[in-house]
Amino acid sequence: MDLNLSELLEVGFDAFESGQRFVPGERVAPNGLGVRVLEAAGSRPRPSVHADWVDADGGLTPLDALARTAAELGHLLDTLEPAEWACETQVQGATVHDLVVHLVGVERYLLGQLDRRPPTEAARRDDHYPVTRQLASDLLGADSRRLARAWWLEVMDLIRAMGELGPEHPVSYHHLASGIRGLAVVRTFEVWTHEDDIRRATGRALSSLDEGRLSLMSSGLVRSLALGMALAGTMQQGRTARFILTGAGAATFDVALTHGETASQPDITLTVDTLDLCRLASNRIPIGQLAVDVEGDRSLLEPVLVGATAFALD
C-alpha cells in the first residue's frame, strides 16, 4: 500500500508510546512494528511536520519517500529468520547484522548533523562506514530483535527531526552539503539500496520500487549530475547530455555536464531503464554492465556514468 509521512509518523509514534517500557539507557519498541506500519489504514496528521513538506499538487515528497522506504525495510527485518542475520552481504564483507548496525550508525550520525545528538566530525566520504559503525558499537553484540528495534527508533527520530526542520534546512552529510530535501532523496537511495543488499544476501526478490519514488530519485539524480561530475572530477565543459529514462518513472532530461552551466543541444543521448540507472547510482550495477543505448559522442559516456555514482557512500 501507499504510505505517506503522516501515516508513518502516526503509527510509529503511537506504537512506540503504547509499547514503550522504561529500562535505563534503553528504549524498546513493540514486536512486529514494521508490519503494523505497512498495514496502517489511516492517520491523524502530526502538527510537528513542517508546512513546507506539503506538496501543493498532492505528489510524493522526498520525506514521504524516505518514510515509505524505511517502513518497507522495517517490514523486511521483521520477516528475517534468525539464521539470515548471519548471511554475508556485498557491503564491506558485512553480514546482515553488521549492515543493520551500520544503518543505526547512519541515523545517529545524521541526528548529530541536525543537532539532535552530539555531532561527530566526519567530513570525508571515506569516513562513512567506519564512523557509523563506531557510533553504533554498543549494538555489535545485540540480538537481532533488539537491533531491529534500535534501528527503527533511530530512523523514526531522524524522520521526525527532518519533518520538523523543513526541506530547506541546511545539513552536511560527510562531504555533501544540501538542504534536508536533498538529504531525504540521498537517504531514500541508501535505505532502498541496503534493503536490496539484505534481499540479495538472503535470496529474496529485489525491490522494484513504485513509480513515485523512482521518478523522485531519478529526477533528483539527473538534475544533480553536474555536481556529481564535479565531485568525481569528470566535468565536460560546454557539453550536454540527454537522458531518456524508460520503464516506471519514465522521463526525458537535458542536463549540462558542468556545474553552473545551462543545457543546450545534447552531445550525447542515453536511453536507459530508470530502475537500472538508480542501481548504477547506488553502485550496485557496475558501469560496464549497465544496459544503455547511446547516440552521439560516446567519449562522454564514462564521465557521465562515473559522475552519476558520486553520491553513493557504500
C-alpha contacts under 8 A as a table, 3 or more apart, distances in Angstrom:
res1	aa1	res2	aa2	distance
1	M	38	L	7.10
1	M	39	E	7.85
2	D	68	R	7.61
3	L	7	E	6.23
3	L	8	L	6.76
3	L	38	L	7.34
3	L	40	A	8.00
3	L	64	D	7.58
3	L	67	A	7.69
3	L	68	R	5.58
4	N	7	E	5.40
4	N	8	L	6.43
4	N	60	L	7.95
4	N	64	D	5.21
4	N	65	A	7.80
4	N	67	A	7.09
4	N	68	R	6.69
5	L	8	L	5.20
5	L	9	L	6.18
5	L	63	L	6.71
5	L	64	D	4.66
5	L	67	A	5.78
5	L	68	R	7.46
6	S	9	L	5.14
6	S	10	E	5.85
6	S	43	S	6.58
6	S	44	R	7.12
6	S	45	P	5.16
6	S	46	R	6.29
7	E	10	E	5.17
7	E	11	V	6.03
7	E	37	V	7.93
7	E	40	A	7.00
7	E	42	G	6.22
7	E	43	S	5.04
7	E	44	R	7.50
7	E	45	P	7.48
8	L	11	V	5.43
8	L	12	G	5.73
8	L	37	V	6.34
8	L	67	A	6.38
8	L	68	R	7.48
8	L	71	A	7.47
9	L	12	G	5.16
9	L	13	F	5.72
9	L	46	R	7.30
9	L	156	M	7.41
9	L	160	R	7.35
10	E	13	F	5.47
10	E	14	D	5.91
10	E	43	S	6.01
10	E	44	R	6.69
10	E	45	P	7.11
10	E	46	R	6.83
11	V	14	D	5.23
11	V	15	A	5.88
11	V	36	R	7.51
11	V	37	V	5.95
11	V	40	A	6.87
11	V	43	S	7.37
12	G	15	A	5.20
12	G	16	F	6.07
12	G	33	L	7.46
12	G	37	V	6.66
12	G	156	M	7.26
13	F	16	F	4.97
13	F	17	E	6.00
13	F	156	M	7.99
14	D	17	E	5.07
14	D	18	S	6.03
15	A	18	S	5.21
15	A	19	G	5.88
15	A	29	A	7.20
15	A	30	P	6.80
15	A	33	L	7.25
16	F	19	G	5.20
16	F	20	Q	5.55
16	F	28	V	7.76
16	F	29	A	5.23
16	F	30	P	6.79
17	E	20	Q	5.44
19	G	28	V	7.41
19	G	29	A	5.71
19	G	30	P	5.06
20	Q	27	R	6.68
20	Q	28	V	5.71
20	Q	29	A	5.84
20	Q	30	P	7.28
21	R	27	R	6.95
21	R	28	V	6.40
22	F	26	E	7.28
22	F	27	R	6.78
23	V	26	E	5.32
23	V	27	R	6.82
27	R	150	A	7.72
28	V	146	R	7.62
28	V	149	R	6.50
28	V	150	A	7.47
29	A	33	L	7.33
29	A	149	R	5.86
29	A	153	L	7.35
30	P	33	L	6.04
32	G	35	V	5.42
32	G	36	R	6.39
32	G	75	H	7.82
32	G	78	D	6.11
33	L	36	R	5.03
33	L	37	V	6.21
33	L	74	G	7.42
33	L	75	H	7.56
33	L	78	D	7.80
34	G	37	V	5.18
34	G	38	L	6.36
34	G	71	A	5.95
34	G	72	E	7.19
34	G	73	L	7.74
34	G	74	G	4.50
34	G	75	H	4.03
34	G	76	L	7.63
34	G	77	L	7.79
34	G	78	D	6.38
35	V	38	L	5.21
35	V	39	E	6.16
35	V	74	G	7.72
35	V	75	H	5.28
35	V	78	D	7.34
36	R	39	E	5.15
36	R	40	A	6.19
37	V	40	A	5.25
37	V	71	A	6.44
38	L	71	A	6.58
38	L	72	E	7.26
38	L	75	H	7.28
40	A	43	S	7.84
46	R	49	V	6.12
47	P	50	H	7.90
48	S	160	R	7.89
48	S	163	G	7.12
48	S	164	E	5.42
49	V	53	W	7.30
49	V	160	R	7.52
49	V	163	G	4.72
49	V	164	E	4.89
49	V	166	G	7.68
50	H	53	W	5.86
50	H	163	G	5.69
50	H	164	E	5.05
50	H	165	L	6.46
50	H	166	G	5.14
51	A	54	V	5.84
51	A	166	G	7.57
52	D	55	D	7.63
52	D	166	G	6.21
52	D	167	P	6.73
53	W	61	T	6.74
53	W	63	L	7.48
53	W	163	G	7.31
53	W	166	G	6.53
53	W	167	P	6.51
54	V	58	G	7.44
54	V	61	T	7.43
55	D	58	G	5.07
55	D	59	G	5.68
55	D	60	L	7.18
55	D	61	T	6.50
56	A	59	G	7.55
60	L	64	D	6.01
60	L	65	A	6.65
60	L	212	G	6.42
60	L	213	R	7.57
60	L	216	L	7.86
61	T	64	D	5.07
61	T	65	A	6.29
62	P	65	A	4.99
62	P	66	L	6.28
62	P	181	R	6.18
62	P	182	G	7.81
62	P	184	A	5.46
62	P	185	V	5.59
62	P	188	T	7.87
62	P	216	L	7.20
63	L	66	L	5.04
63	L	67	A	6.10
63	L	159	I	7.40
63	L	162	M	7.76
63	L	163	G	7.31
63	L	181	R	7.31
63	L	184	A	5.71
63	L	185	V	7.78
64	D	67	A	5.08
64	D	68	R	6.14
65	A	68	R	5.23
65	A	69	T	6.13
65	A	184	A	7.89
65	A	185	V	7.72
65	A	188	T	6.51
65	A	213	R	5.98
66	L	69	T	5.11
66	L	70	A	6.02
66	L	159	I	7.92
66	L	184	A	6.14
66	L	185	V	7.20
66	L	187	R	6.76
66	L	188	T	4.73
66	L	191	V	7.91
67	A	70	A	5.19
67	A	71	A	6.20
67	A	159	I	7.04
68	R	71	A	5.13
68	R	72	E	6.38
69	T	72	E	5.17
69	T	73	L	6.38
69	T	188	T	6.42
69	T	191	V	6.63
69	T	192	W	6.17
70	A	73	L	5.15
70	A	74	G	6.08
70	A	155	V	7.48
70	A	188	T	7.95
70	A	191	V	6.60
70	A	192	W	7.94
71	A	74	G	4.94
71	A	75	H	6.20
72	E	75	H	5.06
72	E	76	L	6.27
73	L	76	L	4.96
73	L	77	L	6.23
73	L	191	V	7.41
73	L	192	W	7.60
73	L	195	E	5.74
74	G	77	L	5.24
74	G	78	D	6.38
74	G	148	A	7.53
74	G	152	W	6.72
75	H	78	D	5.10
75	H	79	T	6.58
76	L	79	T	5.22
76	L	80	L	6.58
76	L	195	E	7.75
77	L	80	L	5.42
77	L	148	A	6.53
78	D	148	A	7.72
80	L	84	E	6.10
80	L	85	W	7.18
81	E	84	E	5.33
81	E	85	W	7.24
82	P	85	W	5.87
82	P	86	A	7.96
82	P	144	S	7.34
83	A	86	A	5.79
83	A	87	C	7.37
84	E	87	C	5.24
84	E	96	V	7.27
84	E	202	T	6.17
85	W	95	T	6.73
85	W	96	V	4.88
85	W	97	H	5.08
85	W	144	S	7.07
86	A	95	T	5.39
86	A	96	V	5.99
86	A	97	H	6.35
87	C	95	T	5.25
87	C	96	V	5.81
87	C	201	A	5.90
87	C	202	T	6.56
88	E	93	G	6.44
88	E	94	A	5.72
88	E	95	T	4.03
88	E	96	V	6.25
88	E	201	A	6.06
89	T	92	Q	7.85
89	T	93	G	6.11
89	T	94	A	5.55
89	T	95	T	5.40
89	T	96	V	6.28
89	T	99	L	7.87
89	T	197	D	6.09
89	T	198	I	6.62
89	T	200	R	7.46
89	T	201	A	5.20
90	Q	93	G	5.71
90	Q	94	A	6.98
90	Q	197	D	6.88
90	Q	201	A	7.83
91	V	94	A	5.61
91	V	99	L	7.51
91	V	197	D	7.68
91	V	314	D	6.74
92	Q	314	D	7.97
94	A	97	H	7.71
94	A	98	D	5.30
94	A	99	L	6.00
95	T	98	D	4.98
95	T	99	L	6.16
96	V	99	L	5.02
96	V	100	V	6.32
96	V	198	I	6.11
96	V	201	A	7.58
97	H	100	V	5.32
97	H	101	V	6.35
97	H	144	S	7.00
98	D	101	V	5.04
98	D	102	H	6.26
98	D	140	L	7.36
99	L	102	H	4.91
99	L	103	L	6.31
99	L	194	H	7.77
100	V	103	L	4.84
100	V	104	V	6.30
100	V	147	L	7.26
100	V	148	A	7.33
100	V	151	W	7.14
101	V	104	V	5.19
101	V	105	G	6.38
101	V	133	R	6.57
101	V	136	A	5.99
101	V	137	S	7.73
101	V	139	L	6.49
101	V	140	L	6.71
101	V	147	L	7.15
101	V	151	W	7.76
102	H	105	G	5.03
102	H	106	V	6.28
102	H	129	Y	7.01
102	H	132	T	5.63
102	H	133	R	5.18
102	H	136	A	6.96
103	L	106	V	5.02
103	L	107	E	6.42
103	L	132	T	7.57
103	L	151	W	6.77
104	V	107	E	5.31
104	V	108	R	6.28
104	V	132	T	7.55
104	V	136	A	6.08
104	V	150	A	7.01
104	V	151	W	4.85
104	V	154	E	6.54
104	V	155	V	7.71
105	G	108	R	5.03
105	G	109	Y	6.01
105	G	131	V	7.55
105	G	132	T	4.01
105	G	133	R	5.69
105	G	134	Q	7.24
105	G	135	L	5.03
105	G	136	A	4.78
106	V	109	Y	5.08
106	V	110	L	6.19
106	V	132	T	5.27
107	E	110	L	5.20
107	E	111	L	6.07
107	E	151	W	7.85
107	E	154	E	5.83
107	E	155	V	5.81
107	E	158	L	6.39
108	R	111	L	5.05
108	R	112	G	6.28
108	R	117	R	7.15
108	R	132	T	7.73
108	R	135	L	6.85
108	R	136	A	7.84
108	R	154	E	6.72
109	Y	112	G	5.11
109	Y	113	Q	6.45
109	Y	117	R	7.97
109	Y	119	P	7.08
109	Y	120	T	6.56
109	Y	132	T	6.61
109	Y	135	L	7.19
110	L	113	Q	4.83
110	L	114	L	6.31
110	L	158	L	7.33
110	L	173	Y	7.18
111	L	114	L	5.04
111	L	115	D	6.30
111	L	116	R	5.06
111	L	117	R	5.50
111	L	119	P	7.88
111	L	157	D	7.79
111	L	158	L	5.95
111	L	161	A	7.68
112	G	115	D	4.99
112	G	116	R	5.49
112	G	117	R	4.23
112	G	118	P	5.15
112	G	119	P	4.09
112	G	120	T	6.53
113	Q	116	R	7.56
113	Q	117	R	7.73
113	Q	119	P	5.73
113	Q	120	T	7.62
113	Q	171	V	6.50
113	Q	172	S	6.71
113	Q	173	Y	7.54
114	L	117	R	7.61
114	L	161	A	7.46
114	L	171	V	6.82
115	D	118	P	6.74
115	D	119	P	6.76
116	R	161	A	7.61
122	A	127	D	5.57
122	A	128	H	7.33
122	A	131	V	7.08
122	A	174	H	5.59
123	A	127	D	7.08
123	A	173	Y	7.73
123	A	174	H	4.32
123	A	175	H	5.31
124	R	127	D	5.32
124	R	128	H	7.49
124	R	174	H	5.39
124	R	175	H	5.35
125	R	128	H	5.81
125	R	174	H	5.79
125	R	175	H	5.82
125	R	313	L	6.68
126	D	129	Y	7.23
127	D	130	P	5.82
127	D	131	V	5.65
127	D	174	H	7.42
128	H	131	V	5.63
128	H	132	T	6.13
128	H	174	H	7.18
128	H	313	L	6.73
128	H	314	D	7.83
129	Y	132	T	5.38
129	Y	133	R	6.14
129	Y	314	D	7.33
130	P	133	R	5.20
130	P	134	Q	6.18
131	V	134	Q	5.02
131	V	135	L	6.22
132	T	135	L	5.08
132	T	136	A	6.45
133	R	136	A	5.27
133	R	137	S	5.94
134	Q	137	S	5.00
135	L	138	D	7.87
136	A	139	L	5.70
136	A	140	L	7.23
137	S	140	L	5.34
138	D	141	G	7.47
138	D	142	A	7.87
139	L	142	A	4.86
139	L	147	L	6.61
142	A	146	R	6.23
142	A	147	L	5.91
143	D	146	R	5.57
143	D	147	L	6.19
144	S	147	L	5.02
144	S	148	A	6.04
145	R	148	A	5.25
145	R	149	R	6.24
146	R	149	R	5.16
146	R	150	A	6.10
147	L	150	A	5.01
147	L	151	W	6.29
148	A	151	W	5.27
148	A	152	W	6.24
149	R	152	W	5.11
149	R	153	L	6.23
150	A	153	L	5.33
150	A	154	E	6.27
151	W	154	E	5.16
151	W	155	V	6.11
152	W	155	V	5.29
152	W	156	M	6.08
153	L	156	M	5.09
153	L	157	D	6.21
154	E	157	D	5.06
154	E	158	L	6.24
155	V	158	L	4.90
155	V	159	I	6.10
156	M	159	I	5.15
156	M	160	R	6.06
157	D	160	R	5.08
157	D	161	A	6.13
158	L	161	A	5.09
158	L	162	M	6.13
159	I	162	M	5.11
159	I	163	G	5.94
160	R	163	G	5.01
160	R	164	E	6.14
161	A	164	E	5.19
161	A	165	L	6.13
162	M	165	L	5.27
162	M	166	G	6.09
162	M	167	P	7.39
162	M	180	I	6.56
163	G	166	G	5.58
163	G	167	P	7.75
165	L	169	H	6.11
166	G	169	H	5.83
166	G	180	I	6.93
166	G	181	R	7.89
167	P	179	G	6.19
167	P	180	I	4.81
167	P	181	R	4.45
167	P	182	G	7.99
168	E	179	G	4.81
168	E	180	I	5.88
168	E	181	R	6.43
169	H	179	G	5.15
169	H	180	I	5.59
170	P	177	A	7.42
170	P	178	S	5.78
170	P	179	G	4.27
170	P	180	I	6.23
171	V	177	A	5.93
171	V	178	S	5.70
171	V	179	G	5.61
171	V	180	I	6.25
171	V	183	L	7.66
172	S	175	H	6.98
172	S	176	L	5.61
172	S	177	A	4.29
172	S	178	S	6.40
173	Y	176	L	5.02
173	Y	177	A	6.21
173	Y	183	L	7.68
174	H	177	A	7.88
178	S	181	R	7.77
178	S	182	G	5.91
178	S	183	L	6.74
179	G	182	G	5.56
179	G	183	L	6.50
180	I	183	L	4.79
180	I	184	A	6.00
181	R	184	A	5.24
181	R	185	V	6.69
182	G	185	V	5.22
182	G	186	V	6.36
182	G	220	G	7.96
183	L	186	V	5.05
183	L	187	R	5.97
184	A	187	R	5.06
184	A	188	T	6.03
185	V	188	T	5.06
185	V	189	F	6.33
185	V	216	L	7.64
185	V	217	M	6.25
185	V	220	G	7.26
186	V	189	F	5.15
186	V	190	E	6.34
186	V	311	F	7.58
187	R	190	E	4.92
187	R	191	V	6.05
188	T	191	V	5.33
188	T	192	W	6.02
188	T	217	M	7.89
189	F	192	W	5.38
189	F	193	T	5.99
189	F	217	M	7.11
189	F	278	C	7.92
189	F	282	S	7.03
190	E	193	T	4.99
190	E	194	H	6.11
190	E	282	S	7.40
190	E	312	A	7.78
191	V	194	H	5.22
191	V	195	E	6.11
192	W	195	E	5.06
192	W	196	D	6.35
192	W	207	S	7.78
193	T	196	D	5.14
193	T	197	D	6.23
193	T	279	R	7.72
193	T	282	S	6.66
193	T	284	R	7.97
194	H	197	D	4.69
194	H	198	I	6.26
195	E	198	I	5.21
195	E	199	R	6.23
195	E	207	S	7.84
196	D	199	R	4.75
196	D	200	R	6.01
196	D	206	L	5.50
196	D	207	S	6.34
197	D	200	R	5.22
197	D	201	A	6.20
198	I	201	A	5.06
198	I	202	T	6.15
199	R	202	T	5.26
199	R	203	G	5.95
199	R	204	R	4.65
199	R	205	A	6.36
199	R	206	L	6.01
200	R	203	G	5.21
200	R	204	R	5.98
200	R	205	A	7.33
200	R	206	L	6.99
201	A	204	R	7.76
208	S	275	L	7.23
209	L	213	R	6.55
209	L	214	L	6.46
210	D	213	R	5.69
210	D	214	L	6.25
210	D	248	A	7.44
211	E	214	L	5.04
211	E	215	S	5.93
211	E	248	A	5.15
211	E	249	G	5.02
212	G	215	S	5.26
212	G	216	L	6.22
212	G	249	G	7.00
213	R	216	L	5.01
213	R	217	M	5.95
214	L	217	M	5.22
214	L	218	S	5.85
214	L	248	A	6.95
214	L	249	G	5.29
214	L	274	T	6.98
214	L	275	L	6.88
214	L	278	C	7.89
215	S	218	S	5.35
215	S	219	S	5.86
215	S	248	A	7.75
215	S	249	G	4.41
215	S	250	A	7.31
215	S	251	A	7.99
216	L	219	S	5.44
216	L	220	G	6.09
217	M	220	G	5.19
217	M	221	L	6.11
217	M	278	C	7.32
218	S	221	L	4.98
218	S	222	V	6.11
218	S	249	G	7.66
218	S	274	T	6.69
218	S	277	L	7.50
218	S	278	C	6.37
219	S	222	V	5.24
219	S	223	R	5.99
220	G	223	R	5.31
220	G	224	S	6.13
221	L	224	S	5.21
221	L	225	L	6.07
221	L	281	A	7.90
221	L	308	A	7.07
222	V	225	L	4.98
222	V	243	F	7.97
222	V	253	F	7.41
222	V	255	V	7.30
222	V	308	A	7.68
223	R	226	A	7.50
223	R	255	V	6.82
224	S	227	L	5.39
224	S	228	G	6.31
225	L	228	G	4.91
225	L	229	M	6.11
225	L	255	V	7.60
225	L	257	L	7.23
225	L	304	V	7.66
225	L	307	G	6.26
225	L	308	A	5.87
226	A	229	M	5.00
226	A	230	A	6.17
226	A	235	M	6.87
226	A	255	V	7.65
226	A	256	A	6.51
226	A	257	L	5.01
226	A	258	T	5.12
226	A	259	H	4.70
226	A	260	G	7.97
226	A	307	G	7.39
227	L	230	A	4.94
227	L	231	L	6.24
227	L	258	T	7.59
227	L	259	H	5.54
227	L	307	G	7.89
228	G	231	L	5.05
228	G	232	A	6.14
228	G	307	G	4.63
228	G	308	A	6.01
228	G	309	T	7.36
228	G	310	A	5.09
228	G	311	F	6.66
229	M	232	A	4.94
229	M	233	G	5.81
229	M	234	T	4.92
229	M	235	M	5.05
229	M	257	L	7.25
229	M	258	T	7.39
229	M	259	H	7.99
229	M	303	P	7.20
229	M	304	V	6.86
229	M	306	V	7.14
229	M	307	G	3.92
229	M	308	A	7.12
229	M	310	A	7.18
230	A	233	G	5.03
230	A	234	T	6.23
230	A	235	M	5.55
230	A	258	T	7.18
230	A	259	H	6.75
230	A	307	G	7.45
231	L	234	T	7.92
231	L	307	G	7.40
231	L	310	A	6.51
232	A	235	M	7.99
232	A	306	V	6.91
232	A	307	G	5.64
232	A	310	A	5.99
233	G	307	G	7.97
234	T	303	P	5.10
234	T	304	V	7.35
234	T	306	V	7.44
234	T	307	G	6.57
235	M	257	L	5.70
235	M	258	T	5.09
235	M	259	H	7.66
235	M	303	P	7.19
236	Q	239	R	5.74
236	Q	257	L	5.28
236	Q	258	T	5.69
236	Q	300	L	7.84
236	Q	303	P	7.93
237	Q	257	L	6.51
237	Q	258	T	5.34
238	G	256	A	7.41
238	G	257	L	7.23
238	G	258	T	7.05
238	G	261	E	7.48
239	R	256	A	6.07
239	R	257	L	5.58
239	R	258	T	7.43
239	R	263	A	7.69
239	R	264	S	7.69
239	R	266	P	7.25
239	R	267	D	6.20
240	T	254	D	6.79
240	T	255	V	5.59
240	T	256	A	4.41
240	T	257	L	5.50
240	T	263	A	5.52
240	T	264	S	6.04
240	T	265	Q	6.53
240	T	266	P	4.69
240	T	267	D	5.47
240	T	268	I	6.94
241	A	254	D	5.71
241	A	255	V	5.44
241	A	256	A	6.45
241	A	257	L	6.89
241	A	263	A	7.91
241	A	266	P	4.97
241	A	267	D	5.88
241	A	268	I	4.98
241	A	269	T	5.81
241	A	270	L	7.52
242	R	252	T	7.10
242	R	253	F	5.60
242	R	254	D	4.35
242	R	255	V	6.41
242	R	266	P	5.63
242	R	267	D	7.86
242	R	268	I	6.25
242	R	269	T	4.58
242	R	270	L	6.19
243	F	251	A	7.99
243	F	252	T	5.52
243	F	253	F	5.14
243	F	254	D	6.39
243	F	269	T	5.94
243	F	270	L	5.00
243	F	271	T	6.04
243	F	272	V	7.57
244	I	250	A	7.48
244	I	251	A	6.14
244	I	252	T	4.55
244	I	253	F	6.72
244	I	269	T	7.34
244	I	270	L	6.06
244	I	271	T	4.61
244	I	272	V	6.44
245	L	249	G	7.30
245	L	250	A	4.79
245	L	251	A	5.17
245	L	252	T	6.03
245	L	271	T	5.93
245	L	272	V	5.29
245	L	273	D	5.54
245	L	274	T	5.22
246	T	249	G	7.02
246	T	250	A	4.47
246	T	251	A	6.95
246	T	271	T	7.22
246	T	272	V	6.06
246	T	273	D	4.66
246	T	274	T	5.68
247	G	250	A	5.45
247	G	273	D	5.80
247	G	274	T	6.23
247	G	275	L	7.79
248	A	274	T	6.68
248	A	275	L	7.57
249	G	274	T	6.23
250	A	273	D	7.98
250	A	274	T	6.59
254	D	263	A	6.10
254	D	264	S	7.68
254	D	266	P	6.93
255	V	262	T	7.43
255	V	263	A	5.06
256	A	259	H	7.25
256	A	261	E	5.89
256	A	262	T	5.58
256	A	263	A	4.30
256	A	264	S	7.25
257	L	261	E	7.62
257	L	263	A	7.95
257	L	304	V	7.59
258	T	261	E	5.74
263	A	266	P	7.69
266	P	269	T	6.65
267	D	296	G	5.78
267	D	297	D	5.96
268	I	294	V	7.02
268	I	295	E	5.71
268	I	296	G	4.44
268	I	297	D	5.27
268	I	298	R	6.94
268	I	300	L	7.01
268	I	301	L	7.74
269	T	294	V	5.71
269	T	295	E	5.08
269	T	296	G	6.32
270	L	292	V	6.39
270	L	293	D	5.72
270	L	294	V	4.89
270	L	295	E	6.73
271	T	292	V	5.69
271	T	293	D	5.07
271	T	294	V	6.61
272	V	276	D	7.17
272	V	277	L	6.73
272	V	291	A	6.67
272	V	292	V	4.88
272	V	293	D	6.66
273	D	276	D	5.26
273	D	277	L	6.28
273	D	291	A	7.88
273	D	292	V	7.80
274	T	277	L	5.18
274	T	278	C	6.38
275	L	278	C	5.13
275	L	279	R	6.27
276	D	279	R	5.04
276	D	280	L	6.13
276	D	285	I	7.44
276	D	290	L	7.09
276	D	291	A	7.81
277	L	280	L	5.00
277	L	281	A	6.19
277	L	290	L	7.82
278	C	281	A	5.00
278	C	282	S	6.29
279	R	282	S	4.99
279	R	283	N	6.38
279	R	284	R	5.21
279	R	285	I	5.68
280	L	283	N	5.09
280	L	284	R	5.61
280	L	285	I	4.58
280	L	286	P	6.43
280	L	287	I	6.82
280	L	290	L	7.22
280	L	308	A	7.63
280	L	309	T	6.68
281	A	284	R	7.55
281	A	308	A	5.36
281	A	309	T	4.31
281	A	310	A	7.52
281	A	311	F	7.34
281	A	312	A	6.54
282	S	285	I	7.71
282	S	309	T	6.43
282	S	311	F	7.81
282	S	312	A	5.25
282	S	314	D	7.99
283	N	286	P	6.54
283	N	309	T	6.33
283	N	312	A	6.53
283	N	314	D	7.62
285	I	289	Q	6.41
285	I	290	L	6.42
286	P	289	Q	5.32
286	P	290	L	6.59
287	I	290	L	5.51
287	I	302	E	7.78
287	I	305	L	6.70
287	I	306	V	7.62
294	V	298	R	6.91
294	V	301	L	7.98
295	E	298	R	7.21
297	D	300	L	5.98
297	D	301	L	7.72
298	R	301	L	5.31
299	S	302	E	6.90
299	S	303	P	7.92
300	L	303	P	5.58
300	L	304	V	6.16
301	L	304	V	5.29
301	L	305	L	6.21
302	E	305	L	5.15
302	E	306	V	5.94
303	P	306	V	5.21
303	P	307	G	6.14
304	V	307	G	5.16
304	V	308	A	6.33
305	L	308	A	4.93
305	L	309	T	6.68
306	V	309	T	5.42
306	V	310	A	6.76
307	G	310	A	5.26
308	A	311	F	7.32
309	T	312	A	5.74
